[in-house]
């Protein structure tokens, strides 16, 4: 046998354990890079990706109660095993956002957290704004079945029925109803929110298609349209009997206890 081959064979025999460890480490690194992760019962599963957008710098992302990332002001991307995961986004000054998100192998799932300030910044309207603001509130009419809010990128109609907020599939051509409106291939009207106090306002959350601002009782709050648990809910303002209306693309106007002010988003 060739002398060089004999030396190589002798080296392998002397260091076989070390070489096996190195080989195993290399295989693990390659597998991790390809998205493979340890699964239940000593199995190996192919991970999926979750991309979260719109998280300000300093926001912390938790997956299944474990800290996974801190935002630097760009999209946050984490690898997760296939299945359902409890995701929490904690941004200083905002209500923590949470959702249960299903991850599929080798798929990139995207989500955009609803970030609502712990305390909405109220700015009293100027004299020049007062007439328009009060007109908006006085003339406000809650959405109805014949004049609904068209949400979910045109795929769902949202309106008030018997003091409940409901969502129904849009009837426009090509509309694809959100999954929470459909069971077993059949889609129907679904109750989104049912407060015990009378509803005074149901407004689209500025800049979003999946959330509402609601006024009922003494509360002004933000809710997610998707009623499946956990349905995101965040109080925005508590007063006596706040009435509200859309003021412009980034503000709502609120009147409560004789005061009129705007809240920015």
Residue pairs with C-beta under 8 A, 6 or more apart in sequence:
12 19
31 44
34 46
35 46
35 47
35 48
35 79
35 105
35 106
36 44
36 45
36 46
36 47
37 44
37 45
37 46
37 47
37 79
37 81
38 44
38 45
39 45
39 81
45 81
45 82
45 105
46 82
46 105
46 106
47 79
47 80
47 81
47 82
47 103
47 105
47 106
48 79
48 80
48 81
48 82
48 103
48 104
48 105
48 106
48 107
48 108
48 109
49 77
49 78
49 79
49 80
49 103
49 107
49 108
49 109
50 63
50 77
50 78
50 79
50 80
50 85
50 87
50 101
50 103
50 108
50 109
50 110
50 111
51 75
51 76
51 77
51 108
51 109
51 110
51 111
52 61
52 75
52 76
52 77
52 78
52 87
52 89
52 110
52 111
52 112
52 113
53 75
53 76
53 110
53 111
53 112
54 112
54 113
54 115
55 61
55 71
55 73
55 75
55 76
55 89
55 91
55 113
55 115
56 71
56 73
56 91
56 115
57 71
57 72
57 73
58 70
58 71
58 91
58 92
59 70
59 71
59 76
59 89
59 90
59 91
59 92
60 67
60 69
60 70
60 71
60 89
60 90
60 91
61 67
61 68
61 69
61 70
61 71
61 76
61 78
61 87
61 88
61 89
62 68
62 87
62 88
62 89
62 90
63 78
63 80
63 85
63 86
63 87
64 85
64 86
65 86
65 88
68 78
69 76
69 77
69 78
80 103
81 103
82 103
82 104
82 105
83 102
83 103
84 100
84 101
84 102
84 103
85 100
85 101
85 102
85 103
86 98
86 99
86 100
87 98
87 99
87 100
87 101
87 111
88 96
88 97
88 98
89 96
89 97
89 98
89 113
89 115
90 96
91 97
91 115
93 117
93 118
94 115
94 116
94 117
94 118
95 115
95 116
95 117
95 118
95 234
95 235
97 113
97 114
97 115
97 232
98 230
98 232
99 111
99 113
99 230
99 232
100 229
100 230
101 109
101 111
102 109
103 109
112 208
114 205
114 208
114 210
114 211
114 222
114 224
114 232
114 234
116 222
116 234
116 236
117 236
120 220
120 236
120 237
120 263
121 263
121 264
122 237
122 254
122 261
122 262
122 263
123 261
123 262
123 263
123 264
124 259
124 260
124 261
125 133
125 253
125 260
125 261
125 262
129 262
130 260
133 247
133 253
133 255
133 260
133 262
134 255
134 260
136 245
136 246
136 247
136 253
137 243
137 244
137 245
137 253
137 254
137 255
137 260
139 245
140 201
140 243
140 244
140 245
141 147
142 159
142 160
142 199
142 200
142 201
142 202
143 149
143 158
143 159
143 160
143 202
144 159
144 160
145 157
145 159
145 161
145 168
147 159
148 157
148 158
148 159
148 168
149 157
149 158
149 159
149 202
149 204
149 212
150 156
150 157
150 158
150 170
151 157
151 158
151 167
151 204
151 209
151 210
151 212
151 225
152 167
152 170
152 178
152 209
152 210
152 225
153 209
154 170
154 172
154 175
155 169
155 170
155 175
155 176
155 177
155 178
156 167
156 168
156 169
156 170
156 177
156 178
156 181
156 225
157 167
157 168
157 169
157 170
157 171
158 165
158 166
158 167
158 192
158 202
158 212
158 225
159 165
159 166
159 168
159 202
160 166
160 199
160 202
163 194
163 195
163 198
163 199
164 191
164 192
164 193
164 194
165 191
165 192
165 193
165 194
165 199
165 202
165 212
165 214
165 223
166 189
166 190
166 191
166 192
167 178
167 181
167 189
167 190
167 192
167 225
167 227
168 181
168 188
168 189
168 190
169 175
169 177
169 181
169 182
169 187
169 188
170 177
177 187
178 225
178 226
180 190
180 226
180 227
180 228
181 187
181 188
181 189
181 190
182 188
190 227
191 227
192 212
192 223
192 225
192 227
193 212
193 214
193 223
193 227
195 214
195 216
195 217
196 217
197 216
197 217
197 218
197 219
198 216
198 217
199 214
199 215
199 216
200 215
200 216
200 241
200 242
200 243
200 244
201 213
201 214
201 215
201 243
201 244
201 245
202 212
202 213
202 214
202 215
203 212
203 213
203 214
203 244
203 245
203 246
203 252
204 211
204 212
204 213
204 246
205 211
205 212
205 213
205 222
205 265
206 246
206 249
206 250
206 251
206 252
206 265
207 249
207 250
207 265
210 224
210 225
210 226
211 222
211 223
211 224
211 225
211 232
212 222
212 223
212 225
213 220
213 221
213 222
213 236
213 244
213 252
214 220
214 221
214 222
214 223
215 242
215 243
215 244
215 254
217 241
218 238
218 239
218 240
218 241
218 242
219 235
219 237
219 238
219 242
220 235
220 236
220 237
220 238
220 239
220 242
220 244
220 254
221 233
221 234
221 235
221 236
222 232
222 233
222 234
222 236
223 231
223 232
223 233
223 234
224 231
224 232
224 233
236 263
237 254
237 256
237 263
239 256
239 257
240 256
240 257
241 256
242 254
242 255
242 256
243 254
243 255
243 256
244 252
244 253
244 254
244 255
245 252
245 253
246 252
246 253
247 253
247 262
250 264
250 265
251 262
251 263
251 264
251 265
252 262
252 263
252 265
253 260
253 261
253 262
254 260
254 261
254 262
254 263
